[in-house]
Amino acid sequence: MQKRKLGNSGLEVMPWAFGGNVFGWTADEKTSFQLLDAFVDAGFDFIDTADVYANWAPGNKGGESETIIGKWVKQKGNRDKVIIATKVGGAMQPAGKKDLSAKYIRQAIEDSLQRLQTDYIDLYQSHWDDTDTPVGETMDTFAQLIKEGKVRAIGASNLSPERLEESLKYSKEKDIPSYQTLQPEYNLYNREKFETQYEAICLREGIGVINYYALASGFLSGKYRTEEDVNKSARGGGVVKNYLNERGLRILKALDEVAAQYKTNQASIALAWLVARPSITAPIASATRVEQVKDLAKAFQIQLDKAAVEQLDKASAY
């Protein structure tokens, strides 16, 4: 298991980004500390969060995840050992707007730095596009934050291909820092959008990809195979039922067969398939139990052979 480059930023990470959306939501502070301990003990170093996490949980207002990570880093004294990625631009309150204006970013970074108890953020990402703000204003602000030493590299999430291209073009023309990472939705089931709209841009520009929903909301773990399975889970009730179709079941069958061949579980194979793809740097996956962390860690030791990759490619063809 080797470190991978986050674009051309000079930053290198192990190939798993821990999804910090669970901190302060389905994992309280004590559990979050245990999960992070298990994650670094397994040899990993890349933590992804956002300022809005987890403002959707009752009683939360946003910033809970960053606050927990900040306390953990402070307690461990390991700031130089971990790569922290966070995001800006999401709506902090339900009534708020998605905002990537200079004024908003300036305030948001100070708030994030305070919560994370650090004086720099390794990877600062625009979370959602703000089409009211010209890309130049956003990119100039990010460049200034890098100059000030508050940010080491920048990335984008949920930008349209056109706005991503426009942002990259602006940075090139102005000779200022550009987006080094992209955070799209991508997994064995949801392939088409990334592969047809973004992958060529990322490969051409050398952009690192840290994809979310790496296990398709748990569907690729193989635990949802019928409507009954879906109804048992609060999480599964939403999007997972959309995967219970002929193609989804074909993917599960291929995962079952490859998992049996490698003597492991379906989730591990789904992650190993992502890691084997040349455009992917580090899939994002979260866990709420220490056993899950240990289990997921093993997935990143698996190197699928060409035949296994082809079998999964074929089963998940769109």
C-alpha positions in Angstrom: 0.0 0.0 0.0 1.7 3.2 -1.2 0.9 6.9 -0.9 -0.7 8.6 -3.8 -0.3 12.2 -5.0 -3.1 14.7 -4.6 -2.9 16.1 -8.0 0.2 18.3 -8.4 -0.1 19.8 -4.9 3.0 18.1 -3.5 0.7 16.4 -0.9 0.6 12.6 -0.7 -2.0 10.5 1.1 -2.7 6.8 1.7 -5.5 5.6 -0.6 -8.4 5.9 1.8 -10.1 9.2 2.9 -12.1 8.7 6.1 -15.5 10.4 5.6 -16.0 12.8 8.5 -19.7 13.3 7.9 -20.4 10.7 10.7 -18.6 12.7 13.4 -21.2 14.5 15.6 -24.0 12.6 13.9 -24.0 8.8 14.0 -20.7 8.8 16.0 -20.5 10.9 19.2 -17.2 12.5 20.3 -15.9 9.4 22.2 -16.7 7.0 19.3 -15.2 9.4 16.8 -11.9 9.5 18.7 -11.9 5.7 18.7 -12.6 5.6 15.0 -9.8 8.0 14.2 -7.4 6.2 16.4 -8.2 2.9 14.6 -7.9 4.6 11.2 -4.4 6.0 11.9 -3.3 2.8 13.7 -4.2 0.9 10.4 -1.7 3.2 8.6 -4.0 5.8 7.1 -3.7 9.6 7.2 -6.3 11.3 5.1 -9.5 12.8 6.8 -12.2 14.5 4.8 -14.8 16.8 6.4 -16.8 20.0 5.7 -17.8 23.0 7.7 -21.5 22.1 7.3 -21.1 18.6 8.8 -23.3 17.6 10.5 -25.9 20.4 10.4 -28.7 18.0 9.3 -28.8 16.2 12.7 -31.3 17.4 15.2 -29.8 20.0 17.5 -26.7 20.6 15.3 -25.8 23.8 13.6 -22.8 22.7 11.5 -19.1 22.6 12.5 -19.6 19.5 14.8 -17.3 17.3 12.6 -14.5 19.8 12.4 -14.7 20.5 16.2 -14.3 16.8 17.0 -11.4 16.4 14.6 -9.8 19.5 16.1 -10.1 18.1 19.6 -8.7 14.7 18.5 -5.7 16.2 16.7 -5.0 18.5 19.7 -5.2 15.5 22.1 -2.9 13.3 20.0 -0.5 16.1 19.0 -0.4 14.6 15.5 -1.2 17.5 13.2 1.8 16.9 11.1 1.0 13.3 10.6 -2.5 13.7 9.1 -3.8 15.4 6.0 -7.0 17.3 6.7 -9.4 18.2 3.9 -12.4 20.4 4.6 -14.9 22.2 2.4 -16.5 25.7 2.1 -19.5 27.0 0.4 -22.3 24.7 1.6 -25.3 26.3 3.3 -24.5 26.3 7.1 -28.2 26.9 8.1 -31.2 25.5 6.4 -32.1 29.0 5.2 -28.5 29.8 4.1 -27.2 29.9 0.6 -24.3 28.2 -1.2 -21.7 30.9 -1.1 -18.2 31.0 -2.7 -17.7 34.8 -2.5 -14.5 36.3 -1.3 -16.2 37.7 1.9 -17.8 34.4 2.7 -14.7 32.3 2.2 -12.6 34.7 4.3 -14.9 34.3 7.3 -15.5 30.6 6.7 -11.8 29.7 6.8 -11.2 31.5 10.0 -14.2 29.5 11.6 -12.8 26.2 10.2 -9.3 26.9 11.4 -10.7 27.7 14.9 -12.8 24.5 15.1 -10.0 22.4 13.7 -7.5 24.0 16.2 -4.9 24.4 13.5 -3.3 27.3 11.6 -3.5 25.7 8.2 -5.8 23.4 6.2 -4.1 20.8 3.9 -6.9 20.7 1.3 -9.6 23.3 1.1 -12.4 22.5 -1.3 -15.3 24.4 -2.7 -18.2 22.2 -1.6 -21.0 23.4 -3.9 -21.0 25.8 -6.8 -22.2 29.3 -6.3 -23.1 30.5 -9.8 -23.8 34.1 -8.5 -20.0 34.4 -7.8 -17.6 34.6 -10.8 -15.0 31.8 -10.7 -12.3 34.4 -10.8 -13.4 35.8 -7.4 -13.3 32.4 -5.8 -10.0 31.3 -7.3 -8.3 34.7 -6.4 -9.4 34.2 -2.8 -8.1 30.7 -2.7 -4.8 31.8 -4.2 -4.5 34.5 -1.5 -5.2 31.9 1.3 -2.4 29.7 -0.1 -0.1 32.7 -0.2 -0.9 33.5 3.5 -0.1 29.9 4.4 -3.6 29.1 5.6 -4.2 26.5 2.9 -1.8 24.2 1.2 -3.9 23.0 -1.8 -7.4 23.5 -3.1 -10.0 21.2 -4.6 -13.5 21.2 -6.0 -16.6 19.1 -5.3 -20.0 19.1 -7.1 -18.9 21.6 -9.8 -20.3 21.2 -13.3 -17.7 20.1 -15.9 -18.1 23.6 -17.5 -17.4 25.5 -14.3 -14.5 23.2 -13.4 -13.0 23.9 -16.9 -13.6 27.6 -16.5 -11.9 27.6 -13.0 -8.9 25.7 -14.4 -8.6 28.0 -17.3 -8.8 31.1 -15.1 -6.0 29.8 -12.8 -3.8 29.0 -15.8 -4.3 32.4 -17.4 -3.7 34.3 -14.1 -0.8 31.9 -13.2 -2.3 31.2 -9.7 -2.9 28.0 -7.8 -5.6 25.8 -9.4 -7.9 23.0 -8.2 -5.7 19.9 -7.6 -8.5 17.5 -6.6 -12.1 16.8 -7.5 -14.7 15.1 -5.2 -17.4 13.6 -7.4 -19.9 10.8 -6.7 -18.5 7.6 -8.1 -18.8 3.9 -7.4 -19.4 0.6 -9.2 -23.0 1.5 -9.7 -22.8 5.2 -10.4 -20.2 5.3 -13.1 -21.6 7.1 -16.0 -21.5 10.8 -14.9 -17.9 10.8 -13.7 -16.6 8.6 -16.6 -18.3 10.6 -19.4 -18.1 14.1 -18.0 -15.1 14.4 -15.6 -12.6 11.6 -15.9 -10.9 12.9 -19.1 -10.5 16.4 -17.5 -8.9 14.8 -14.4 -6.5 12.6 -16.3 -5.6 15.5 -18.7 -4.9 18.0 -15.9 -3.5 15.5 -13.4 -6.3 16.1 -10.9 -6.6 13.8 -7.9 -10.0 12.2 -7.5 -11.4 11.6 -4.0 -14.8 10.2 -4.7 -17.7 10.1 -2.3 -20.5 7.4 -1.9 -17.8 4.9 -2.7 -20.1 2.1 -1.6 -23.4 3.5 -3.0 -24.9 4.2 0.4 -24.1 0.7 1.5 -25.6 -1.1 -1.5 -22.3 -2.4 -2.6 -21.7 -4.1 0.7 -24.3 -6.7 -0.4 -26.5 -6.3 2.6 -29.5 -4.9 0.5 -30.9 -7.5 -1.9 -34.6 -7.2 -1.5 -37.2 -4.5 -0.7 -37.4 -6.1 2.8 -33.7 -5.6 3.4 -34.0 -1.9 2.3 -37.0 -1.3 4.7 -35.0 -2.6 7.7 -32.5 0.2 7.4 -33.1 3.9 8.0 -30.3 4.7 5.7 -31.3 2.2 3.1 -34.8 3.4 2.7 -33.9 6.4 0.5 -31.6 5.9 -2.5 -30.7 2.2 -2.1 -34.0 1.0 -3.5 -33.1 2.7 -6.8 -30.3 0.2 -7.1 -32.5 -2.9 -6.7 -32.9 -3.5 -10.4 -31.5 -5.9 -13.0 -28.2 -4.1 -13.3 -27.8 -3.7 -9.6 -28.3 -7.4 -8.9 -25.9 -8.2 -11.7 -23.3 -6.1 -10.0 -23.9 -7.8 -6.6 -23.5 -11.2 -8.3 -20.1 -10.2 -9.7 -19.1 -8.8 -6.3 -20.1 -12.1 -4.7 -18.0 -14.1 -7.1 -14.9 -11.9 -6.9 -15.2 -11.6 -3.1 -15.3 -15.5 -2.9 -12.2 -15.7 -5.1 -10.3 -13.2 -2.9 -11.8 -14.6 0.4 -13.1 -11.3 1.5 -16.4 -9.3 1.5 -18.2 -7.4 -1.2 -17.5 -3.9 0.2 -13.8 -4.6 0.1 -14.0 -5.7 -3.6 -16.0 -2.6 -4.5 -13.3 -0.4 -2.9 -10.5 -2.4 -4.5 -12.1 -1.9 -7.9 -12.1 1.9 -7.3 -8.4 2.0 -6.2 -7.5 0.0 -9.3 -8.9 2.7 -11.6 -6.1 5.0 -12.8 -8.1 8.2 -12.3 -9.0 7.5 -8.6 -6.7 8.7 -5.8 -8.5 7.9 -2.6 -12.2 6.8 -2.2 -14.0 8.3 0.7 -15.6 5.8 3.1 -16.9 6.3 6.6 -17.4 3.9 9.5 -19.3 4.1 12.8 -17.6 1.1 14.5 -14.0 0.3 15.1 -14.5 -3.2 13.6 -15.7 -1.6 10.4 -12.5 0.5 10.2 -10.4 -2.6 10.6 -12.4 -4.4 8.0 -12.3 -1.5 5.5 -8.5 -1.1 6.0 -8.0 -4.6 4.6 -9.8 -3.6 1.4 -6.9 -1.3 0.5 -4.4 -4.2 0.7 -6.3 -6.1 -2.1 -4.9 -5.8 -5.6 -7.4 -7.1 -8.1 -6.1 -8.9 -11.2 -7.0 -7.9 -14.7 -9.7 -10.6 -15.0 -11.5 -9.5 -11.8 -11.5 -5.9 -12.9 -12.9 -6.8 -16.3 -15.6 -9.0 -14.7 -16.7 -6.0 -12.5 -16.5 -3.6 -15.4 -18.7 -5.8 -17.5 -21.3 -6.4 -14.8 -21.5 -2.7 -14.1 -21.5 -1.5 -17.7 -24.0 1.3 -18.3 
